[in-house]
């Protein structure tokens, strides 16, 4: 590559140069500052109910141990189920897992699990297990 083909790298315009500075603001609405406008009084929109989930207490086939199972999730993926399971484990102080699209929490933790699901905008329903 010869010297005449190179692009100039030095000099030119300042770093803070605004290419729109020469444009006219004629015909545009006047600027309003945040202090001029009215403060918003709208309430934050509430999130829709995300659907019904069943909370079941199971004992059969688990060596006599009781497990709280949450199933019936519609429209959420594995990462969100894992996040919910982690929150439930922390609140209950027990272990748990996500298996076959269901959340399993050790022990009879139905009330605490229902509270967490309600906060996440699910509608928990106690079902027979």
N, CA, C and O atoms as a Tinker XYZ file with bonds, in Angstrom:
   516  protein
     1  N      0.832000   -1.154000    0.000000    73     2
     2  CA     0.000000    0.000000    0.000000    64     1     3
     3  C      0.890000    1.234000    0.000000    63     2     4     5
     4  O      1.797000    1.370000    0.820000    81     3
     5  N      0.614000    2.110000   -0.919000    73     3     6
     6  CA     1.431000    3.311000   -1.003000    64     5     7
     7  C      0.880000    4.396000   -0.101000    63     6     8     9
     8  O     -0.256000    4.284000    0.359000    81     7
     9  N      1.633000    5.422000    0.164000    73     7    10
    10  CA     1.262000    6.504000    1.060000    64     9    11
    11  C      0.067000    7.303000    0.577000    63    10    12    13
    12  O     -0.649000    7.882000    1.393000    81    11
    13  N     -0.172000    7.351000   -0.747000    73    11    14
    14  CA    -1.277000    8.153000   -1.261000    64    13    15
    15  C     -2.632000    7.475000   -1.061000    63    14    16    17
    16  O     -3.662000    8.144000   -1.138000    81    15
    17  N     -2.659000    6.173000   -0.807000    73    15    18
    18  CA    -3.919000    5.447000   -0.640000    64    17    19
    19  C     -4.409000    5.458000    0.809000    63    18    20    21
    20  O     -5.542000    5.052000    1.069000    81    19
    21  N     -3.617000    5.894000    1.722000    73    19    22
    22  CA    -3.982000    5.866000    3.141000    64    21    23
    23  C     -4.955000    6.983000    3.488000    63    22    24    25
    24  O     -4.928000    8.065000    2.902000    81    23
    25  N     -5.812000    6.690000    4.453000    73    23    26
    26  CA    -6.764000    7.697000    4.937000    64    25    27
    27  C     -6.082000    8.552000    5.982000    63    26    28    29
    28  O     -5.263000    8.051000    6.753000    81    27
    29  N     -6.405000    9.839000    6.022000    73    27    30
    30  CA    -5.807000   10.693000    7.047000    64    29    31
    31  C     -6.363000   10.319000    8.420000    63    30    32    33
    32  O     -7.560000   10.069000    8.557000    81    31
    33  N     -5.510000   10.282000    9.421000    73    31    34
    34  CA    -5.939000    9.901000   10.770000    64    33    35
    35  C     -5.829000   11.047000   11.758000    63    34    36    37
    36  O     -6.448000   10.980000   12.820000    81    35
    37  N     -5.107000   12.045000   11.476000    73    35    38
    38  CA    -4.909000   13.118000   12.437000    64    37    39
    39  C     -5.697000   14.359000   12.063000    63    38    40    41
    40  O     -6.180000   14.486000   10.938000    81    39
    41  N     -5.820000   15.256000   12.998000    73    39    42
    42  CA    -6.467000   16.535000   12.729000    64    41    43
    43  C     -7.958000   16.370000   12.556000    63    42    44    45
    44  O     -8.577000   15.526000   13.205000    81    43
    45  N     -8.533000   17.169000   11.686000    73    43    46
    46  CA    -9.965000   17.070000   11.440000    64    45    47
    47  C    -10.747000   17.784000   12.527000    63    46    48    49
    48  O    -10.251000   18.723000   13.151000    81    47
    49  N    -11.962000   17.335000   12.746000    73    47    50
    50  CA   -12.856000   17.998000   13.683000    64    49    51
    51  C    -12.623000   17.490000   15.100000    63    50    52    53
    52  O    -12.079000   16.409000   15.321000    81    51
    53  N    -13.059000   18.321000   16.055000    73    51    54
    54  CA   -12.902000   17.964000   17.464000    64    53    55
    55  C    -13.756000   16.743000   17.811000    63    54    56    57
    56  O    -14.691000   16.387000   17.094000    81    55
    57  N    -13.409000   16.130000   18.910000    73    55    58
    58  CA   -14.134000   14.951000   19.384000    64    57    59
    59  C    -15.584000   15.293000   19.699000    63    58    60    61
    60  O    -16.471000   14.484000   19.429000    81    59
    61  N    -15.844000   16.449000   20.253000    73    59    62
    62  CA   -17.179000   16.849000   20.652000    64    61    63
    63  C    -17.985000   17.507000   19.547000    63    62    64    65
    64  O    -18.993000   18.150000   19.839000    81    63
    65  N    -17.592000   17.376000   18.319000    73    63    66
    66  CA   -18.282000   18.008000   17.209000    64    65    67
    67  C    -19.678000   17.412000   17.042000    63    66    68    69
    68  O    -19.837000   16.192000   17.013000    81    67
    69  N    -20.689000   18.279000   16.933000    73    67    70
    70  CA   -22.061000   17.844000   16.739000    64    69    71
    71  C    -22.445000   18.082000   15.288000    63    70    72    73
    72  O    -22.522000   19.240000   14.876000    81    71
    73  N    -22.690000   17.054000   14.497000    73    71    74
    74  CA   -23.012000   17.244000   13.086000    64    73    75
    75  C    -24.377000   17.910000   12.874000    63    74    76    77
    76  O    -24.652000   18.372000   11.767000    81    75
    77  N    -25.230000   17.975000   13.881000    73    75    78
    78  CA   -26.551000   18.569000   13.761000    64    77    79
    79  C    -26.598000   20.009000   14.267000    63    78    80    81
    80  O    -27.666000   20.621000   14.266000    81    79
    81  N    -25.473000   20.558000   14.696000    73    79    82
    82  CA   -25.439000   21.886000   15.282000    64    81    83
    83  C    -25.865000   22.967000   14.280000    63    82    84    85
    84  O    -26.432000   23.981000   14.688000    81    83
    85  N    -25.609000   22.778000   13.000000    73    83    86
    86  CA   -25.931000   23.790000   11.997000    64    85    87
    87  C    -27.394000   23.738000   11.570000    63    86    88    89
    88  O    -27.852000   24.630000   10.856000    81    87
    89  N    -28.137000   22.720000   11.988000    73    87    90
    90  CA   -29.534000   22.602000   11.585000    64    89    91
    91  C    -30.412000   23.571000   12.354000    63    90    92    93
    92  O    -30.105000   23.929000   13.491000    81    91
    93  N    -31.498000   23.992000   11.737000    73    91    94
    94  CA   -32.439000   24.918000   12.361000    64    93    95
    95  C    -33.523000   24.129000   13.083000    63    94    96    97
    96  O    -33.912000   23.048000   12.640000    81    95
    97  N    -34.010000   24.674000   14.199000    73    95    98
    98  CA   -35.096000   24.023000   14.916000    64    97    99
    99  C    -36.426000   24.701000   14.623000    63    98   100   101
   100  O    -37.381000   24.567000   15.388000    81    99
   101  N    -36.485000   25.417000   13.534000    73    99   102
   102  CA   -37.701000   26.114000   13.130000    64   101   103
   103  C    -38.761000   25.088000   12.734000    63   102   104   105
   104  O    -38.489000   24.166000   11.965000    81   103
   105  N    -39.970000   25.258000   13.268000    73   103   106
   106  CA   -41.065000   24.349000   12.949000    64   105   107
   107  C    -41.161000   23.159000   13.893000    63   106   108   109
   108  O    -42.087000   22.356000   13.787000    81   107
   109  N    -40.225000   23.043000   14.799000    73   107   110
   110  CA   -40.267000   21.954000   15.767000    64   109   111
   111  C    -40.919000   22.436000   17.055000    63   110   112   113
   112  O    -40.836000   23.623000   17.369000    81   111
   113  N    -41.574000   21.542000   17.818000    73   111   114
   114  CA   -42.175000   21.971000   19.085000    64   113   115
   115  C    -41.096000   22.397000   20.075000    63   114   116   117
   116  O    -39.960000   21.926000   20.026000    81   115
   117  N    -41.483000   23.302000   20.976000    73   115   118
   118  CA   -40.530000   23.787000   21.978000    64   117   119
   119  C    -40.169000   22.664000   22.939000    63   118   120   121
   120  O    -40.986000   21.790000   23.229000    81   119
   121  N    -38.948000   22.699000   23.423000    73   119   122
   122  CA   -38.507000   21.694000   24.380000    64   121   123
   123  C    -39.206000   21.907000   25.710000    63   122   124   125
   124  O    -39.461000   23.041000   26.116000    81   123
   125  N    -39.513000   20.804000   26.384000    73   123   126
   126  CA   -40.080000   20.896000   27.724000    64   125   127
   127  C    -39.153000   20.158000   28.665000    63   126   128   129
   128  O    -38.655000   19.078000   28.347000    81   127
   129  N    -38.934000   20.732000   29.792000    73   127   130
   130  CA   -38.085000   20.070000   30.777000    64   129   131
   131  C    -38.978000   19.217000   31.665000    63   130   132   133
   132  O    -40.180000   19.472000   31.742000    81   131
   133  N    -38.427000   18.215000   32.335000    73   131   134
   134  CA   -39.225000   17.346000   33.190000    64   133   135
   135  C    -39.941000   18.108000   34.302000    63   134   136   137
   136  O    -40.985000   17.659000   34.775000    81   135
   137  N    -39.394000   19.269000   34.737000    73   135   138
   138  CA   -40.046000   20.030000   35.804000    64   137   139
   139  C    -41.271000   20.760000   35.285000    63   138   140   141
   140  O    -42.164000   21.086000   36.067000    81   139
   141  N    -41.340000   21.031000   33.961000    73   139   142
   142  CA   -42.491000   21.728000   33.401000    64   141   143
   143  C    -43.706000   20.821000   33.265000    63   142   144   145
   144  O    -44.841000   21.284000   33.376000    81   143
   145  N    -43.480000   19.555000   33.030000    73   143   146
   146  CA   -44.595000   18.648000   32.801000    64   145   147
   147  C    -45.205000   18.180000   34.116000    63   146   148   149
   148  O    -44.564000   18.229000   35.166000    81   147
   149  N    -46.430000   17.735000   34.042000    73   147   150
   150  CA   -47.131000   17.238000   35.224000    64   149   151
   151  C    -46.545000   15.886000   35.631000    63   150   152   153
   152  O    -46.213000   15.078000   34.764000    81   151
   153  N    -46.412000   15.626000   36.932000    73   151   154
   154  CA   -45.931000   14.306000   37.349000    64   153   155
   155  C    -46.988000   13.253000   37.049000    63   154   156   157
   156  O    -48.188000   13.522000   37.095000    81   155
   157  N    -46.531000   12.081000   36.750000    73   155   158
   158  CA   -47.451000   10.998000   36.438000    64   157   159
   159  C    -48.165000   10.546000   37.696000    63   158   160   161
   160  O    -47.551000   10.343000   38.743000    81   159
   161  N    -49.466000   10.395000   37.574000    73   159   162
   162  CA   -50.249000    9.917000   38.703000    64   161   163
   163  C    -50.836000    8.554000   38.417000    63   162   164   165
   164  O    -51.584000    8.012000   39.231000    81   163
   165  N    -50.498000    7.987000   37.252000    73   163   166
   166  CA   -51.010000    6.670000   36.894000    64   165   167
   167  C    -50.386000    5.615000   37.795000    63   166   168   169
   168  O    -49.209000    5.692000   38.146000    81   167
   169  N    -51.180000    4.650000   38.154000    73   167   170
   170  CA   -50.653000    3.531000   38.923000    64   169   171
   171  C    -49.926000    2.591000   37.973000    63   170   172   173
   172  O    -50.268000    2.495000   36.794000    81   171
   173  N    -48.942000    1.913000   38.486000    73   171   174
   174  CA   -48.216000    0.950000   37.684000    64   173   175
   175  C    -49.176000   -0.175000   37.309000    63   174   176   177
   176  O    -49.866000   -0.708000   38.178000    81   175
   177  N    -49.231000   -0.546000   36.030000    73   175   178
   178  CA   -50.187000   -1.581000   35.650000    64   177   179
   179  C    -49.859000   -2.904000   36.341000    63   178   180   181
   180  O    -48.702000   -3.318000   36.415000    81   179
   181  N    -50.904000   -3.551000   36.840000    73   179   182
   182  CA   -50.686000   -4.819000   37.517000    64   181   183
   183  C    -50.511000   -5.916000   36.486000    63   182   184   185
   184  O    -51.095000   -5.870000   35.403000    81   183
   185  N    -49.726000   -6.870000   36.826000    73   183   186
   186  CA   -49.456000   -7.965000   35.921000    64   185   187
   187  C    -50.628000   -8.934000   35.938000    63   186   188   189
   188  O    -51.197000   -9.215000   36.993000    81   187
   189  N    -50.980000   -9.434000   34.785000    73   187   190
   190  CA   -52.101000  -10.350000   34.694000    64   189   191
   191  C    -51.802000  -11.640000   35.431000    63   190   192   193
   192  O    -50.649000  -12.021000   35.635000    81   191
   193  N    -52.876000  -12.292000   35.818000    73   191   194
   194  CA   -52.749000  -13.605000   36.427000    64   193   195
   195  C    -52.114000  -14.543000   35.416000    63   194   196   197
   196  O    -52.556000  -14.603000   34.269000    81   195
   197  N    -51.108000  -15.260000   35.810000    73   195   198
   198  CA   -50.336000  -16.085000   34.882000    64   197   199
   199  C    -50.866000  -17.499000   34.778000    63   198   200   201
   200  O    -50.268000  -18.337000   34.103000    81   199
   201  N    -51.976000  -17.775000   35.435000    73   199   202
   202  CA   -52.578000  -19.092000   35.294000    64   201   203
   203  C    -52.591000  -19.866000   36.598000    63   202   204   205
   204  O    -51.979000  -19.480000   37.594000    81   203
   205  N    -53.306000  -20.958000   36.550000    73   203   206
   206  CA   -53.478000  -21.818000   37.714000    64   205   207
   207  C    -52.360000  -22.841000   37.784000    63   206   208   209
   208  O    -51.948000  -23.395000   36.764000    81   207
   209  N    -51.875000  -23.087000   38.977000    73   207   210
   210  CA   -50.923000  -24.162000   39.224000    64   209   211
   211  C    -51.430000  -24.986000   40.406000    63   210   212   213
   212  O    -52.016000  -24.444000   41.342000    81   211
   213  N    -51.204000  -26.277000   40.358000    73   211   214
   214  CA   -51.664000  -27.188000   41.400000    64   213   215
   215  C    -50.543000  -27.459000   42.391000    63   214   216   217
   216  O    -49.401000  -27.705000   42.004000    81   215
   217  N    -50.884000  -27.409000   43.678000    73   215   218
   218  CA   -49.926000  -27.730000   44.740000    64   217   219
   219  C    -50.390000  -29.040000   45.377000    63   218   220   221
   220  O    -51.513000  -29.137000   45.872000    81   219
   221  N    -49.525000  -30.033000   45.357000    73   219   222
   222  CA   -49.872000  -31.375000   45.829000    64   221   223
   223  C    -48.862000  -31.820000   46.875000    63   222   224   225
   224  O    -47.664000  -31.578000   46.727000    81   223
   225  N    -49.344000  -32.473000   47.937000    73   223   226
   226  CA   -48.462000  -33.099000   48.920000    64   225   227
   227  C    -48.423000  -34.585000   48.600000    63   226   228   229
   228  O    -49.455000  -35.257000   48.613000    81   227
   229  N    -47.220000  -35.101000   48.311000    73   227   230
   230  CA   -47.067000  -36.511000   47.957000    64   229   231
   231  C    -46.192000  -37.214000   48.970000    63   230   232   233
   232  O    -45.259000  -36.640000   49.532000    81   231
   233  N    -46.527000  -38.492000   49.185000    73   231   234
   234  CA   -45.734000  -39.313000   50.085000    64   233   235
   235  C    -45.416000  -40.663000   49.445000    63   234   236   237
   236  O    -44.403000  -41.284000   49.769000    81   235
   237  N    -46.266000  -41.108000   48.555000    73   235   238
   238  CA   -46.137000  -42.436000   47.953000    64   237   239
   239  C    -44.898000  -42.522000   47.061000    63   238   240   241
   240  O    -44.604000  -41.608000   46.290000    81   239
   241  N    -44.191000  -43.622000   47.182000    73   239   242
   242  CA   -43.041000  -43.881000   46.328000    64   241   243
   243  C    -41.822000  -43.054000   46.662000    63   242   244   245
   244  O    -40.905000  -42.950000   45.847000    81   243
   245  N    -41.791000  -42.465000   47.839000    73   243   246
   246  CA   -40.678000  -41.615000   48.219000    64   245   247
   247  C    -40.044000  -42.064000   49.528000    63   246   248   249
   248  O    -39.406000  -41.274000   50.224000    81   247
   249  N    -40.221000  -43.317000   49.849000    73   247   250
   250  CA   -39.595000  -43.851000   51.060000    64   249   251
   251  C    -40.167000  -43.259000   52.336000    63   250   252   253
   252  O    -39.454000  -43.147000   53.334000    81   251
   253  N    -41.435000  -42.878000   52.325000    73   251   254
   254  CA   -42.064000  -42.318000   53.510000    64   253   255
   255  C    -41.836000  -40.829000   53.694000    63   254   256   257
   256  O    -42.359000  -40.236000   54.638000    81   255
   257  N    -41.074000  -40.226000   52.821000    73   255   258
   258  CA   -40.799000  -38.783000   52.909000    64   257   259
   259  C    -41.916000  -37.992000   52.222000    63   258   260   261
   260  O    -42.440000  -38.409000   51.190000    81   259
   261  N    -42.265000  -36.861000   52.800000    73   259   262
   262  CA   -43.283000  -35.994000   52.225000    64   261   263
   263  C    -42.618000  -34.966000   51.313000    63   262   264   265
   264  O    -41.574000  -34.402000   51.642000    81   263
   265  N    -43.246000  -34.736000   50.163000    73   263   266
   266  CA   -42.746000  -33.779000   49.184000    64   265   267
   267  C    -43.912000  -32.914000   48.708000    63   266   268   269
   268  O    -45.011000  -33.419000   48.477000    81   267
   269  N    -43.672000  -31.625000   48.564000    73   267   270
   270  CA   -44.655000  -30.713000   47.989000    64   269   271
   271  C    -44.330000  -30.559000   46.512000    63   270   272   273
   272  O    -43.226000  -30.159000   46.142000    81   271
   273  N    -45.317000  -30.887000   45.666000    73   271   274
   274  CA   -45.125000  -30.836000   44.217000    64   273   275
   275  C    -46.002000  -29.731000   43.638000    63   274   276   277
   276  O    -47.187000  -29.631000   43.954000    81   275
   277  N    -45.399000  -28.905000   42.785000    73   275   278
   278  CA   -46.132000  -27.839000   42.085000    64   277   279
   279  C    -46.110000  -28.197000   40.615000    63   278   280   281
   280  O    -45.044000  -28.337000   40.016000    81   279
   281  N    -47.306000  -28.345000   40.029000    73   279   282
   282  CA   -47.370000  -28.695000   38.610000    64   281   283
   283  C    -48.493000  -27.944000   37.930000    63   282   284   285
   284  O    -49.324000  -27.317000   38.586000    81   283
   285  N    -48.511000  -28.014000   36.609000    73   283   286
   286  CA   -49.545000  -27.346000   35.835000    64   285   287
   287  C    -49.109000  -25.987000   35.309000    63   286   288   289
   288  O    -49.953000  -25.158000   34.970000    81   287
   289  N    -47.807000  -25.748000   35.238000    73   287   290
   290  CA   -47.312000  -24.475000   34.700000    64   289   291
   291  C    -47.596000  -24.419000   33.202000    63   290   292   293
   292  O    -47.378000  -25.392000   32.480000    81   291
   293  N    -48.081000  -23.277000   32.748000    73   291   294
   294  CA   -48.340000  -23.079000   31.327000    64   293   295
   295  C    -47.621000  -21.814000   30.882000    63   294   296   297
   296  O    -47.799000  -20.748000   31.471000    81   295
   297  N    -46.819000  -21.938000   29.854000    73   295   298
   298  CA   -46.204000  -20.764000   29.257000    64   297   299
   299  C    -44.922000  -20.281000   29.903000    63   298   300   301
   300  O    -44.464000  -19.188000   29.571000    81   299
   301  N    -44.317000  -21.039000   30.811000    73   299   302
   302  CA   -43.019000  -20.618000   31.344000    64   301   303
   303  C    -41.998000  -21.711000   31.058000    63   302   304   305
   304  O    -42.335000  -22.891000   30.966000    81   303
   305  N    -40.772000  -21.301000   30.922000    73   303   306
   306  CA   -39.711000  -22.222000   30.573000    64   305   307
   307  C    -38.966000  -22.740000   31.794000    63   306   308   309
   308  O    -39.253000  -22.364000   32.931000    81   307
   309  N    -38.021000  -23.596000   31.531000    73   307   310
   310  CA   -37.220000  -24.216000   32.579000    64   309   311
   311  C    -36.456000  -23.195000   33.425000    63   310   312   313
   312  O    -36.416000  -23.347000   34.645000    81   311
   313  N    -35.845000  -22.156000   32.830000    73   311   314
   314  CA   -35.105000  -21.201000   33.669000    64   313   315
   315  C    -35.994000  -20.514000   34.717000    63   314   316   317
   316  O    -35.569000  -20.310000   35.855000    81   315
   317  N    -37.213000  -20.162000   34.336000    73   315   318
   318  CA   -38.099000  -19.505000   35.301000    64   317   319
   319  C    -38.560000  -20.480000   36.379000    63   318   320   321
   320  O    -38.706000  -20.101000   37.541000    81   319
   321  N    -38.790000  -21.738000   35.996000    73   319   322
   322  CA   -39.158000  -22.752000   36.998000    64   321   323
   323  C    -38.017000  -22.952000   37.988000    63   322   324   325
   324  O    -38.250000  -23.087000   39.189000    81   323
   325  N    -36.795000  -22.972000   37.489000    73   323   326
   326  CA   -35.644000  -23.119000   38.374000    64   325   327
   327  C    -35.505000  -21.928000   39.303000    63   326   328   329
   328  O    -35.129000  -22.088000   40.465000    81   327
   329  N    -35.800000  -20.746000   38.811000    73   327   330
   330  CA   -35.738000  -19.540000   39.638000    64   329   331
   331  C    -36.809000  -19.599000   40.730000    63   330   332   333
   332  O    -36.535000  -19.263000   41.882000    81   331
   333  N    -38.022000  -20.020000   40.377000    73   331   334
   334  CA   -39.084000  -20.169000   41.373000    64   333   335
   335  C    -38.712000  -21.231000   42.406000    63   334   336   337
   336  O    -38.923000  -21.037000   43.603000    81   335
   337  N    -38.158000  -22.353000   41.941000    73   335   338
   338  CA   -37.766000  -23.421000   42.852000    64   337   339
   339  C    -36.704000  -22.939000   43.834000    63   338   340   341
   340  O    -36.747000  -23.283000   45.015000    81   339
   341  N    -35.766000  -22.156000   43.357000    73   339   342
   342  CA   -34.712000  -21.627000   44.225000    64   341   343
   343  C    -35.296000  -20.699000   45.287000    63   342   344   345
   344  O    -34.887000  -20.741000   46.447000    81   343
   345  N    -36.259000  -19.853000   44.883000    73   343   346
   346  CA   -36.910000  -18.960000   45.844000    64   345   347
   347  C    -37.684000  -19.759000   46.886000    63   346   348   349
   348  O    -37.677000  -19.407000   48.066000    81   347
   349  N    -38.349000  -20.826000   46.464000    73   347   350
   350  CA   -39.102000  -21.679000   47.389000    64   349   351
   351  C    -38.171000  -22.390000   48.361000    63   350   352   353
   352  O    -38.456000  -22.468000   49.556000    81   351
   353  N    -37.074000  -22.901000   47.856000    73   351   354
   354  CA   -36.100000  -23.585000   48.713000    64   353   355
   355  C    -35.562000  -22.636000   49.770000    63   354   356   357
   356  O    -35.437000  -23.001000   50.939000    81   355
   357  N    -35.249000  -21.428000   49.358000    73   355   358
   358  CA   -34.690000  -20.449000   50.286000    64   357   359
   359  C    -35.717000  -20.066000   51.352000    63   358   360   361
   360  O    -35.389000  -19.979000   52.536000    81   359
   361  N    -36.968000  -19.837000   50.923000    73   359   362
   362  CA   -38.008000  -19.438000   51.867000    64   361   363
   363  C    -38.356000  -20.561000   52.841000    63   362   364   365
   364  O    -38.633000  -20.307000   54.013000    81   363
   365  N    -38.341000  -21.793000   52.360000    73   363   366
   366  CA   -38.718000  -22.936000   53.190000    64   365   367
   367  C    -37.540000  -23.493000   53.983000    63   366   368   369
   368  O    -37.734000  -24.211000   54.963000    81   367
   369  N    -36.334000  -23.169000   53.566000    73   367   370
   370  CA   -35.152000  -23.705000   54.238000    64   369   371
   371  C    -34.959000  -25.184000   53.984000    63   370   372   373
   372  O    -34.426000  -25.904000   54.829000    81   371
   373  N    -35.397000  -25.642000   52.805000    73   371   374
   374  CA   -35.283000  -27.058000   52.463000    64   373   375
   375  C    -34.702000  -27.199000   51.070000    63   374   376   377
   376  O    -34.416000  -26.209000   50.396000    81   375
   377  N    -34.533000  -28.431000   50.651000    73   375   378
   378  CA   -34.049000  -28.711000   49.311000    64   377   379
   379  C    -35.205000  -28.858000   48.348000    63   378   380   381
   380  O    -36.368000  -28.891000   48.750000    81   379
   381  N    -34.878000  -28.945000   47.096000    73   379   382
   382  CA   -35.898000  -29.114000   46.080000    64   381   383
   383  C    -35.269000  -29.232000   44.710000    63   382   384   385
   384  O    -34.056000  -29.092000   44.554000    81   383
   385  N    -36.106000  -29.490000   43.717000    73   383   386
   386  CA   -35.621000  -29.660000   42.362000    64   385   387
   387  C    -36.734000  -29.384000   41.364000    63   386   388   389
   388  O    -37.896000  -29.216000   41.734000    81   387
   389  N    -36.355000  -29.342000   40.092000    73   387   390
   390  CA   -37.319000  -29.262000   39.002000    64   389   391
   391  C    -37.172000  -30.545000   38.199000    63   390   392   393
   392  O    -36.112000  -30.814000   37.634000    81   391
   393  N    -38.252000  -31.346000   38.150000    73   391   394
   394  CA   -38.241000  -32.612000   37.418000    64   393   395
   395  C    -39.498000  -32.708000   36.572000    63   394   396   397
   396  O    -40.595000  -32.423000   37.052000    81   395
   397  N    -39.347000  -33.105000   35.326000    73   395   398
   398  CA   -40.477000  -33.351000   34.432000    64   397   399
   399  C    -41.441000  -32.166000   34.367000    63   398   400   401
   400  O    -42.653000  -32.361000   34.277000    81   399
   401  N    -40.924000  -30.967000   34.410000    73   399   402
   402  CA   -41.771000  -29.784000   34.330000    64   401   403
   403  C    -42.480000  -29.438000   35.624000    63   402   404   405
   404  O    -43.338000  -28.555000   35.634000    81   403
   405  N    -42.147000  -30.110000   36.718000    73   403   406
   406  CA   -42.748000  -29.864000   38.017000    64   405   407
   407  C    -41.678000  -29.399000   38.996000    63   406   408   409
   408  O    -40.502000  -29.736000   38.855000    81   407
   409  N    -42.098000  -28.624000   39.986000    73   407   410
   410  CA   -41.180000  -28.219000   41.056000    64   409   411
   411  C    -41.473000  -29.099000   42.254000    63   410   412   413
   412  O    -42.624000  -29.230000   42.671000    81   411
   413  N    -40.425000  -29.706000   42.811000    73   411   414
   414  CA   -40.560000  -30.550000   43.993000    64   413   415
   415  C    -39.768000  -29.931000   45.137000    63   414   416   417
   416  O    -38.573000  -29.666000   45.006000    81   415
   417  N    -40.447000  -29.703000   46.262000    73   415   418
   418  CA   -39.834000  -29.124000   47.454000    64   417   419
   419  C    -39.970000  -30.132000   48.580000    63   418   420   421
   420  O    -41.049000  -30.689000   48.782000    81   419
   421  N    -38.900000  -30.374000   49.313000    73   419   422
   422  CA   -38.918000  -31.356000   50.394000    64   421   423
   423  C    -39.805000  -30.889000   51.542000    63   422   424   425
   424  O    -39.771000  -29.723000   51.936000    81   423
   425  N    -40.599000  -31.818000   52.070000    73   423   426
   426  CA   -41.457000  -31.535000   53.218000    64   425   427
   427  C    -42.816000  -30.995000   52.801000    63   426   428   429
   428  O    -43.062000  -30.727000   51.625000    81   427
   429  N    -43.694000  -30.839000   53.788000    73   427   430
   430  CA   -45.030000  -30.294000   53.550000    64   429   431
   431  C    -44.936000  -28.779000   53.671000    63   430   432   433
   432  O    -45.087000  -28.227000   54.761000    81   431
   433  N    -44.688000  -28.115000   52.562000    73   431   434
   434  CA   -44.454000  -26.666000   52.529000    64   433   435
   435  C    -45.521000  -25.966000   51.698000    63   434   436   437
   436  O    -45.245000  -24.939000   51.077000    81   435
   437  N    -46.749000  -26.513000   51.677000    73   435   438
   438  CA   -47.783000  -25.994000   50.784000    64   437   439
   439  C    -48.104000  -24.516000   51.016000    63   438   440   441
   440  O    -48.268000  -23.769000   50.052000    81   439
   441  N    -48.196000  -24.087000   52.258000    73   439   442
   442  CA   -48.567000  -22.697000   52.540000    64   441   443
   443  C    -47.497000  -21.721000   52.040000    63   442   444   445
   444  O    -47.820000  -20.715000   51.408000    81   443
   445  N    -46.238000  -22.015000   52.320000    73   443   446
   446  CA   -45.144000  -21.132000   51.899000    64   445   447
   447  C    -45.001000  -21.121000   50.371000    63   446   448   449
   448  O    -44.749000  -20.076000   49.772000    81   447
   449  N    -45.164000  -22.288000   49.753000    73   447   450
   450  CA   -45.088000  -22.385000   48.292000    64   449   451
   451  C    -46.222000  -21.589000   47.659000    63   450   452   453
   452  O    -46.012000  -20.912000   46.652000    81   451
   453  N    -47.427000  -21.660000   48.235000    73   451   454
   454  CA   -48.577000  -20.910000   47.714000    64   453   455
   455  C    -48.320000  -19.408000   47.813000    63   454   456   457
   456  O    -48.689000  -18.657000   46.910000    81   455
   457  N    -47.694000  -18.965000   48.898000    73   455   458
   458  CA   -47.393000  -17.542000   49.055000    64   457   459
   459  C    -46.428000  -17.068000   47.973000    63   458   460   461
   460  O    -46.627000  -16.001000   47.392000    81   459
   461  N    -45.404000  -17.836000   47.703000    73   459   462
   462  CA   -44.407000  -17.461000   46.687000    64   461   463
   463  C    -45.036000  -17.456000   45.292000    63   462   464   465
   464  O    -44.753000  -16.570000   44.486000    81   463
   465  N    -45.883000  -18.437000   45.010000    73   463   466
   466  CA   -46.544000  -18.485000   43.711000    64   465   467
   467  C    -47.503000  -17.310000   43.533000    63   466   468   469
   468  O    -47.631000  -16.775000   42.432000    81   467
   469  N    -48.174000  -16.908000   44.609000    73   467   470
   470  CA   -49.076000  -15.754000   44.544000    64   469   471
   471  C    -48.299000  -14.482000   44.244000    63   470   472   473
   472  O    -48.751000  -13.640000   43.468000    81   471
   473  N    -47.130000  -14.344000   44.859000    73   471   474
   474  CA   -46.287000  -13.174000   44.594000    64   473   475
   475  C    -45.808000  -13.138000   43.153000    63   474   476   477
   476  O    -45.569000  -12.065000   42.600000    81   475
   477  N    -45.665000  -14.323000   42.538000    73   475   478
   478  CA   -45.232000  -14.412000   41.140000    64   477   479
   479  C    -46.428000  -14.349000   40.191000    63   478   480   481
   480  O    -46.287000  -14.631000   39.001000    81   479
   481  N    -47.607000  -13.982000   40.709000    73   479   482
   482  CA   -48.838000  -13.819000   39.932000    64   481   483
   483  C    -49.386000  -15.110000   39.350000    63   482   484   485
   484  O    -50.018000  -15.095000   38.294000    81   483
   485  N    -49.150000  -16.225000   40.027000    73   483   486
   486  CA   -49.810000  -17.468000   39.685000    64   485   487
   487  C    -50.992000  -17.627000   40.623000    63   486   488   489
   488  O    -51.049000  -16.976000   41.666000    81   487
   489  N    -51.940000  -18.490000   40.260000    73   487   490
   490  CA   -53.087000  -18.754000   41.116000    64   489   491
   491  C    -52.924000  -20.167000   41.666000    63   490   492   493
   492  O    -53.296000  -21.133000   41.000000    81   491
   493  N    -52.368000  -20.305000   42.883000    73   491   494
   494  CA   -52.144000  -21.637000   43.444000    64   493   495
   495  C    -53.452000  -22.273000   43.901000    63   494   496   497
   496  O    -54.302000  -21.617000   44.505000    81   495
   497  N    -53.598000  -23.561000   43.602000    73   495   498
   498  CA   -54.775000  -24.326000   43.991000    64   497   499
   499  C    -54.276000  -25.613000   44.641000    63   498   500   501
   500  O    -53.453000  -26.331000   44.073000    81   499
   501  N    -54.791000  -25.896000   45.856000    73   499   502
   502  CA   -54.435000  -27.145000   46.518000    64   501   503
   503  C    -55.207000  -28.275000   45.858000    63   502   504   505
   504  O    -56.430000  -28.210000   45.739000    81   503
   505  N    -54.498000  -29.307000   45.430000    73   503   506
   506  CA   -55.119000  -30.449000   44.783000    64   505   507
   507  C    -54.818000  -31.699000   45.591000    63   506   508   509
   508  O    -53.864000  -31.730000   46.368000    81   507
   509  N    -55.627000  -32.722000   45.409000    73   507   510
   510  CA   -55.397000  -33.990000   46.101000    64   509   511
   511  C    -54.238000  -34.716000   45.444000    63   510   512   513
   512  O    -54.101000  -34.704000   44.221000    81   511
   513  N    -53.426000  -35.333000   46.238000    73   511   514
   514  CA   -52.277000  -36.022000   45.677000    64   513   515
   515  C    -52.176000  -37.347000   46.132000    63   514   516
   516  O    -51.252000  -38.064000   45.746000    81   515
